[in-house]
Amino acid sequence: AIQFPNYDLPGARVWPGAAEVFNTAEIIFGILLLFEFLLKVAHLKTAAIRDAWVWIDAAIVLAWGIERLEILEVVPIDPLLLRLARLVRVTRIIRVVRRMQGFDALYILTTSLQGSLNVLCWSLILLFLTQVMVAFLMNNLLVPVIQDETRDLETRRLIFTYFGTCSRSILSMFELTLGNWPPVARVLQEQVSEWYTPLMILHKLTMGFALIGVVNGVFMQETFKVASSDDTIMLRQMEH
């Protein structure tokens, strides 16, 4: 136990009867899902074989049956994976919502996200590569400081926390770019050298402001582009 403050009571005492409520609800919804699957197969008949959502529902029903019948000792499957598999069915809501007239904004949002996947991938690649290169540079600059035994041990540990390894340096650079950048910059300024002050400001202006601003602008452009060229959206606007 990590002994987190004010979290020393077991879940059964904090919420009595919660396990029974969730277990009953899972059985009810599982039975409803099974009936829906059977009705869908009966309605589609042979066409159900070619419907991908039918196969997804079949896998979810099978996962629910395996978990409820406690066949996990025979089939080595993590119960958490079975529960996560049922969450896939939530994505079907998007198909229904996209066909309803009252959800034009959500339709534009989902369509724009789908249309901007290419831009998203290249943006992530560009951002990740630039951050990795800068992280390697910072790690090489600060390793001698970490290994300097004449410095205070707590200071060396603090710098190691941010830039001691490759993964720590990459995380710190993303924190400098997207998150709360002053704490990391202050550590470098106060504990290492004030020459890191212009470097940190330059990094924040180029990466955290310019690059991220361009990426956001491209996403906005893609959103407007999709909204103005999608046939379904234009037909809905004409109907209104």
VENKAVEN-V686332 format. One record per residue. N is the residue number from 1. RES is the residue in one small letter. PSI is psi in whole degrees, 0 to 359 (* if undefined). OMEGA is omega in degrees with one decimal (* if undefined). Layout:
# VENKAVEN-V686332
N:RES:PSI:OMEGA
N:RES:PSI:OMEGA
This chain:
# VENKAVEN-V686332
1:a:141:-179.1
2:i:352:175.9
3:q:49:177.5
4:f:138:-175.2
5:p:137:176.3
6:n:16:177.2
7:y:47:-175.0
8:d:358:-180.0
9:l:143:176.4
10:p:157:-177.6
11:g:328:-178.8
12:a:332:178.8
13:r:328:179.0
14:v:318:-179.2
15:w:83:-178.4
16:p:137:177.3
17:g:3:-178.0
18:a:321:-178.4
19:a:319:178.9
20:e:321:179.5
21:v:312:-179.3
22:f:324:179.5
23:n:317:177.8
24:t:317:179.1
25:a:322:179.0
26:e:321:178.3
27:i:316:-178.7
28:i:310:-178.9
29:f:327:176.7
30:g:319:177.7
31:i:319:177.0
32:l:320:177.8
33:l:322:178.0
34:l:316:177.8
35:f:319:178.2
36:e:318:179.2
37:f:317:180.0
38:l:319:178.1
39:l:322:179.7
40:k:318:178.5
41:v:320:178.5
42:a:327:-179.4
43:h:316:-177.2
44:l:332:-179.6
45:k:237:-176.1
46:t:335:179.3
47:a:342:179.8
48:a:334:-179.2
49:i:328:-177.6
50:r:0:-179.6
51:d:118:-177.7
52:a:325:-178.8
53:w:332:176.1
54:v:318:179.0
55:w:323:177.4
56:i:316:177.6
57:d:322:178.6
58:a:319:178.6
59:a:322:-179.9
60:i:317:177.5
61:v:318:178.7
62:l:318:178.8
63:a:319:178.4
64:w:318:178.9
65:g:320:179.1
66:i:319:-178.6
67:e:318:-177.0
68:r:325:-179.1
69:l:359:176.5
70:e:53:177.1
71:i:8:-175.4
72:l:337:177.7
73:e:333:177.7
74:v:317:179.4
75:v:113:-176.6
76:p:81:179.9
77:i:137:178.5
78:d:126:179.4
79:p:329:179.3
80:l:324:177.9
81:l:324:178.5
82:l:321:178.6
83:r:322:178.6
84:l:330:179.4
85:a:327:-179.9
86:r:340:177.6
87:l:341:178.1
88:v:331:-177.3
89:r:339:179.1
90:v:331:-179.5
91:t:343:178.3
92:r:339:178.3
93:i:325:-179.0
94:i:321:179.3
95:r:321:179.9
96:v:316:-176.8
97:v:323:-177.0
98:r:342:-179.4
99:r:358:-178.1
100:m:139:-175.0
101:q:336:-177.2
102:g:1:-177.0
103:f:43:-179.6
104:d:320:-179.2
105:a:317:178.5
106:l:325:176.9
107:y:317:177.8
108:i:319:-179.1
109:l:310:-178.5
110:t:322:178.6
111:t:321:179.0
112:s:318:177.3
113:l:320:179.0
114:q:321:-178.8
115:g:340:-177.6
116:s:15:179.1
117:l:322:179.6
118:n:315:178.0
119:v:320:179.7
120:l:314:-178.4
121:c:312:-179.3
122:w:326:177.5
123:s:317:178.7
124:l:320:179.5
125:i:313:-180.0
126:l:314:-179.1
127:l:317:-177.6
128:f:317:-178.7
129:l:317:178.8
130:t:320:179.5
131:q:322:179.5
132:v:317:179.6
133:m:315:178.6
134:v:323:178.8
135:a:318:176.8
136:f:319:178.7
137:l:314:179.7
138:m:321:179.0
139:n:317:179.6
140:n:326:179.6
141:l:328:-172.1
142:l:347:177.5
143:v:316:175.9
144:p:327:177.4
145:v:319:179.0
146:i:324:-177.8
147:q:356:-179.5
148:d:107:-176.0
149:e:350:177.0
150:t:345:179.8
151:r:163:179.0
152:d:139:-176.6
153:l:319:-179.7
154:e:323:177.5
155:t:316:179.0
156:r:321:177.9
157:r:321:179.6
158:l:317:177.9
159:i:323:177.0
160:f:326:178.9
161:t:324:-177.1
162:y:322:-170.7
163:f:21:-174.9
164:g:331:-179.8
165:t:174:179.9
166:c:311:-177.8
167:s:322:178.8
168:r:321:179.5
169:s:318:179.3
170:i:316:178.7
171:l:320:179.5
172:s:323:179.2
173:m:321:175.0
174:f:326:175.9
175:e:320:177.0
176:l:327:-176.0
177:t:316:-169.9
178:l:342:-171.1
179:g:219:-177.4
180:n:90:-171.8
181:w:333:-177.4
182:p:318:-178.7
183:p:316:179.5
184:v:317:179.5
185:a:322:179.3
186:r:322:178.5
187:v:315:179.8
188:l:322:-179.2
189:q:314:-173.6
190:e:325:-171.5
191:q:340:-176.9
192:v:288:-178.5
193:s:148:177.6
194:e:349:176.1
195:w:343:176.8
196:y:346:179.9
197:t:306:177.4
198:p:329:178.4
199:l:316:-179.7
200:m:320:178.2
201:i:318:177.9
202:l:318:178.6
203:h:318:-179.6
204:k:321:-178.9
205:l:322:-177.0
206:t:312:-177.1
207:m:307:-174.3
208:g:337:-178.9
209:f:302:-174.2
210:a:305:-175.9
211:l:312:179.7
212:i:325:176.9
213:g:320:177.5
214:v:318:179.2
215:v:315:177.7
216:n:320:178.5
217:g:321:178.6
218:v:320:178.1
219:f:319:177.7
220:m:320:178.1
221:q:318:178.7
222:e:324:178.6
223:t:312:179.1
224:f:324:-179.8
225:k:315:179.1
226:v:318:-178.7
227:a:329:-177.9
228:s:347:-176.0
229:s:352:-179.3
230:d:128:-176.9
231:d:319:-178.2
232:t:318:-179.9
233:i:318:179.7
234:m:321:178.7
235:l:321:178.9
236:r:322:177.9
237:q:323:178.5
238:m:325:178.9
239:e:325:-179.8
240:h:*:*
